[in-house]
Amino acid sequence: MTNRLLIAAAVVSLAAGQAHAATITGLFNTGTDANNVALVGGDGVADPHYTILSSTSPGFAGGAAVTFADSAYVANDADSRWVSVSANGNPGHNTTVYRTTFSLSGFDAASAQITGLWASDNNAEILLNGAATGFTLPAAGVSFFFLHAFTLSSGFVAGVNTLDFRVTDVGPPTALRVDSITGTANLAPPTGGVPEPSAWALMILGFGAAGAALRRRRARLVGLPA
């Protein structure tokens, strides 16, 4: 029985380990390359990960966000850069939605969590798959003087997810910054599902009990001690 219990414990441990969180790939800071390193060059470098979903200023929707920074903003660093609709942050007095996407294929979407830092010129809000997350920044200057933390832990879906930053400018220039973005989620079980750890334990113990009963029956049939 001791060996059977050890086997059951090992199987339970293995099954439980399958629920450990893994890193969500495809999350990028603004103004970075494929390695999440700040893009090289001056203002106007196209961001490969953030597109302009919409803007109340005509001519920008569908294009890539481009690098731009004002001297009043919290400084760029090696991990992210400010982006805007244009190389000079103009025109202002508009509302622009910057979008990035990532996939949760192979993950349990219900267990996903994303954290990061952000700043904007001027007020802004974060939307996940088109729904408000409750994270906003006011129009006051504090929105671009510092990076502000956010954590998203619900609203994720299986497959492709959209992360939008809606920025409303009250006077040019306008810009967005996302830094230190990272995410985790549990790996999804294989097709057909994986039994819960408790079910594994019951199955192993059941098999062990059945085997013990069969050995006792055989022992009685041959006249040996059970």
C-alpha positions in Angstrom: 0.0 0.0 0.0 2.9 2.4 0.7 4.2 2.1 -2.8 0.7 2.7 -4.2 0.4 5.8 -2.1 3.8 7.1 -3.3 2.7 6.5 -6.9 -0.6 8.3 -6.4 1.2 11.3 -4.8 3.6 11.5 -7.7 0.8 11.4 -10.3 -1.1 14.1 -8.3 2.0 16.2 -8.2 2.4 15.8 -12.0 -1.2 16.7 -12.7 -1.0 19.7 -10.5 2.2 20.8 -12.2 0.3 21.1 -15.5 -1.6 24.1 -14.0 1.5 26.2 -13.4 1.5 29.6 -15.1 3.5 30.2 -18.2 4.6 33.4 -19.9 2.3 34.9 -22.5 4.3 35.7 -25.6 3.5 38.5 -28.0 3.2 41.3 -25.5 5.3 44.4 -26.4 6.0 47.8 -25.0 5.5 50.8 -27.2 8.3 51.7 -29.5 10.2 48.4 -29.4 11.5 45.8 -31.8 10.9 42.1 -32.0 13.0 41.6 -28.8 11.2 44.3 -26.9 14.2 46.6 -27.1 13.7 50.3 -27.8 13.6 51.1 -31.5 16.7 52.9 -32.9 16.3 56.3 -34.5 14.7 59.6 -33.9 11.0 60.6 -34.0 8.8 59.0 -36.7 10.1 55.4 -36.5 7.1 53.0 -37.2 6.1 50.8 -34.3 5.7 47.2 -35.5 3.4 46.2 -32.7 1.0 49.1 -32.2 -1.4 50.3 -34.9 -3.8 53.2 -34.9 -7.2 51.6 -34.8 -9.1 54.9 -35.1 -8.6 58.6 -34.7 -10.9 61.6 -34.8 -8.1 63.3 -36.9 -8.5 62.0 -40.5 -5.8 60.1 -42.3 -4.3 58.1 -39.4 -6.6 55.1 -38.9 -5.0 51.9 -40.1 -1.5 53.2 -39.9 1.3 52.3 -37.5 2.0 54.3 -34.4 5.3 56.2 -34.7 7.9 57.2 -32.1 7.6 60.7 -30.7 8.5 62.2 -27.4 8.2 65.7 -25.9 10.7 67.1 -23.4 8.0 67.3 -20.8 7.3 63.5 -20.8 8.9 60.9 -18.6 12.1 59.9 -20.4 12.3 57.0 -22.9 14.4 54.1 -21.8 16.0 51.0 -23.2 12.7 49.0 -22.9 10.1 51.4 -24.4 9.6 54.7 -26.2 6.7 57.1 -26.6 4.5 56.8 -29.7 2.1 59.1 -31.4 0.1 59.5 -34.6 3.0 61.4 -36.2 6.7 62.3 -35.8 5.8 65.6 -34.1 2.7 64.5 -32.1 0.4 66.6 -34.2 -2.4 67.2 -34.8 -3.8 67.3 -31.2 -7.3 67.9 -29.9 -8.3 64.4 -31.0 -9.1 60.9 -29.6 -6.9 58.1 -30.9 -7.0 54.4 -30.2 -3.7 52.5 -30.3 -4.1 48.7 -30.6 -1.8 45.8 -30.0 -2.8 42.1 -30.2 -1.7 38.9 -28.6 -2.8 35.3 -28.6 -3.8 33.0 -25.8 -3.9 29.9 -28.0 -2.7 27.0 -25.8 -3.5 28.9 -22.6 -6.4 28.8 -20.2 -7.9 32.3 -20.9 -9.7 32.4 -17.5 -6.3 32.3 -15.7 -4.6 35.0 -17.7 -3.1 38.2 -16.1 -1.2 41.1 -17.6 0.6 43.8 -15.8 2.5 46.8 -17.0 3.2 50.6 -16.8 1.7 53.3 -18.9 1.5 57.0 -19.4 -0.4 59.3 -21.9 -0.8 62.8 -23.2 -3.5 63.5 -22.2 -6.3 61.5 -20.6 -6.6 57.8 -21.5 -8.3 54.5 -20.8 -7.4 50.8 -21.4 -9.8 48.4 -23.1 -9.4 44.7 -23.3 -11.3 43.0 -26.2 -13.3 46.2 -26.6 -14.4 46.4 -22.9 -13.4 49.0 -20.4 -11.0 47.7 -17.7 -11.4 50.5 -15.3 -7.8 51.8 -15.8 -7.8 55.4 -16.8 -5.5 58.4 -16.6 -6.7 62.0 -16.1 -6.0 64.9 -18.4 -3.8 66.6 -15.8 -0.1 66.7 -16.5 0.6 63.9 -14.1 -0.5 61.5 -16.8 2.7 62.0 -18.7 5.1 63.0 -15.9 5.2 59.4 -14.5 4.6 55.8 -15.5 1.5 54.3 -13.9 0.8 50.7 -13.0 -2.0 48.6 -14.3 -3.1 44.9 -13.8 -5.6 43.1 -16.0 -7.0 39.8 -14.6 -10.3 39.3 -16.4 -12.0 39.8 -19.8 -9.5 37.5 -21.7 -10.7 35.2 -24.4 -9.3 32.1 -26.1 -7.3 32.8 -29.2 -6.5 36.4 -30.3 -7.1 39.2 -27.8 -7.0 43.0 -28.4 -5.5 45.5 -26.0 -6.5 49.1 -26.8 -5.3 52.4 -25.4 -7.7 55.2 -26.1 -6.0 58.6 -25.7 -7.9 61.9 -25.8 -5.7 65.0 -26.3 -6.8 68.4 -25.0 -3.9 70.3 -26.7 -1.1 69.1 -28.9 1.1 67.2 -28.9 -0.4 63.8 -28.1 1.3 60.5 -27.3 1.2 57.1 -25.5 3.7 55.1 -23.6 3.5 51.4 -22.5 6.4 49.9 -20.5 7.2 46.7 -18.6 4.2 44.8 -20.0 4.2 41.1 -19.2 1.6 38.4 -18.7 1.1 34.8 -17.5 -1.6 32.2 -17.8 -2.0 28.5 -17.1 -1.4 26.2 -20.0 -4.6 24.7 -21.4 -5.1 21.0 -20.9 -4.8 18.7 -24.0 -7.9 18.0 -26.1 -10.2 15.9 -24.1 -9.2 17.4 -20.8 -7.0 16.2 -17.9 -8.5 14.6 -14.8 -8.3 16.7 -11.6 -5.5 15.7 -9.2 -8.0 14.3 -6.8 -9.4 12.1 -9.6 -6.0 10.8 -10.4 -5.5 9.9 -6.7 -8.8 8.0 -6.5 -8.1 6.2 -9.7 -4.6 5.1 -8.6 -5.8 4.0 -5.2 -8.8 2.2 -6.8 -6.4 0.3 -9.1 -4.3 -0.6 -6.1 -7.2 -1.9 -4.1 -8.5 -4.0 -7.0 -5.0 -5.5 -7.5 -4.8 -6.4 -3.8 -8.2 -8.0 -3.8 -7.2 -10.1 -6.9 -4.0 -11.3 -5.2 -5.9 -12.4 -2.1 -8.4 -14.3 -4.2 -5.6 -16.1 -6.0 -3.9 -16.9 -2.8 -7.1 -18.5 -1.3 -7.5 -20.6 -4.5 -4.0 -22.1 -4.1 -4.2 -22.4 -0.4 -1.5 -19.8 0.4 -1.6 -17.0 3.0 -3.4 -13.9 1.6 
